[in-house]
Amino acid sequence: MSQNDNKKVLIALDYDDRQAALNFVKQLSPSECRLKVGKEMFTYFGPEFVKELVALGFDVFLDLKFHDIPNTVAKAVTAAAELGVWMVNVHASGGFEMMQKAKEALAKYGENAPMLIAVTVLTSMDQGQLLRLGIEKTPQDQVVYLAKLAQEAGLDGVVCSAQEAHLLKSQLGDSFKLVTPGIRPAGSDAGDQKRIMTPQKAVAAGSDYLVIGRPITQASDPVATLQEINASIA
Ligand SMILES: O=C(O)c1cc(=O)[nH]c(=O)n1[C@@H]1O[C@H](COP(=O)(O)O)[C@@H](O)[C@H]1O
């Protein structure tokens, strides 16, 4: 499985049309990006779609953000490993034992195990939304808190916003991977994202992987947009 860290862009394939997604993917090379399949495409098109992308040679991040009892999540990440995905995620708020059991379940796959990362605070959340959940910490403090829990549970990294990347790298070390959605090239629409950053600033802050969806997939020329972003962070 490729670990080429020069491929920082993970394209969020959030399409409701399988053929439209595949038409786009067929213009891409596995040497220039990785692909993320999330809840929308997985719910429409299932594991067969994921296997198809893996068979085309792409590293696939299966973004289903598992959050359930430890036994169920351990079995779900095992099912992800069976699909041959490169990365899979859980919600850190599912708890320490859930994360630990998920990591243990992947041990049998050795070096072929997918990277296991934990979502901290969604990039669509801000202080006001955390307060409405009864969480009085700042988003940054809550991200650091959950990231430390994920690291202690043995996970490979976290999903966070690039705004927290510098702090997390300084507190958790360089090898703990930071996957950052909420990436918005200058001038692009934030949409529902709250904690955003440009690709260049995200990489400078310490992001290992940039999850980018709409700024690429809804661009008038998605392939050219990917290439521009790759050039800007090279
Ligand atoms: O786990 C994720 O990938 C994720 C976590 C998070 O905190 N925020 C977030 O936006 N995502 C995903 O990243 C993608 C971002 O897409 P765009 O906002 O279109 O760039 C979507 O597929 C989200 O589901």
The ligand as an SDF file (V2000), in Angstrom:
LIG
                    3D

 24 25  0  0  0  0  0  0  0  0999 V2000
  -14.0310   12.8830    8.2820 O   0  0  0  0  0  0  0  0  0  0  0  0
  -14.1400   13.7190    7.3650 C   0  0  0  0  0  0  0  0  0  0  0  0
  -13.6660   13.4860    6.2710 O   0  0  0  0  0  0  0  0  0  0  0  0
  -14.7150   15.0390    7.6950 C   0  0  0  0  0  0  0  0  0  0  0  0
  -14.5580   15.4550    9.0050 C   0  0  0  0  0  0  0  0  0  0  0  0
  -14.8220   16.8000    9.3270 C   0  0  0  0  0  0  0  0  0  0  0  0
  -14.6200   17.2250   10.4740 O   0  0  0  0  0  0  0  0  0  0  0  0
  -15.2770   17.6330    8.3550 N   0  0  0  0  0  0  0  0  0  0  0  0
  -15.5090   17.2130    7.0770 C   0  0  0  0  0  0  0  0  0  0  0  0
  -15.8890   18.0450    6.2400 O   0  0  0  0  0  0  0  0  0  0  0  0
  -15.2800   15.8920    6.7450 N   0  0  0  0  0  0  0  0  0  0  0  0
  -15.6010   15.4240    5.3770 C   0  0  0  0  0  0  0  0  0  0  0  0
  -14.7390   16.1050    4.4680 O   0  0  0  0  0  0  0  0  0  0  0  0
  -15.4350   16.4300    3.2620 C   0  0  0  0  0  0  0  0  0  0  0  0
  -15.3430   17.9240    3.0450 C   0  0  0  0  0  0  0  0  0  0  0  0
  -15.9350   18.2580    1.8270 O   0  0  0  0  0  0  0  0  0  0  0  0
  -15.9630   19.7350    1.2740 P   0  0  0  0  0  0  0  0  0  0  0  0
  -16.5070   20.6130    2.3610 O   0  0  0  0  0  0  0  0  0  0  0  0
  -16.8630   19.6180    0.0940 O   0  0  0  0  0  0  0  0  0  0  0  0
  -14.5390   20.0940    0.9270 O   0  0  0  0  0  0  0  0  0  0  0  0
  -16.8460   15.9060    3.4030 C   0  0  0  0  0  0  0  0  0  0  0  0
  -16.9080   14.6630    2.7210 O   0  0  0  0  0  0  0  0  0  0  0  0
  -17.0230   15.6800    4.8960 C   0  0  0  0  0  0  0  0  0  0  0  0
  -17.8570   14.5750    5.1650 O   0  0  0  0  0  0  0  0  0  0  0  0
  1  2  2  0
  2  3  1  0
  2  4  1  0
  4  5  2  0
  4 11  1  0
  5  6  1  0
  6  7  2  0
  6  8  1  0
  8  9  1  0
  9 10  2  0
  9 11  1  0
 11 12  1  0
 12 13  1  0
 12 23  1  0
 13 14  1  0
 14 15  1  0
 14 21  1  0
 15 16  1  0
 16 17  1  0
 17 18  2  0
 17 19  1  0
 17 20  1  0
 21 22  1  0
 21 23  1  0
 23 24  1  0
M  END
$$$$
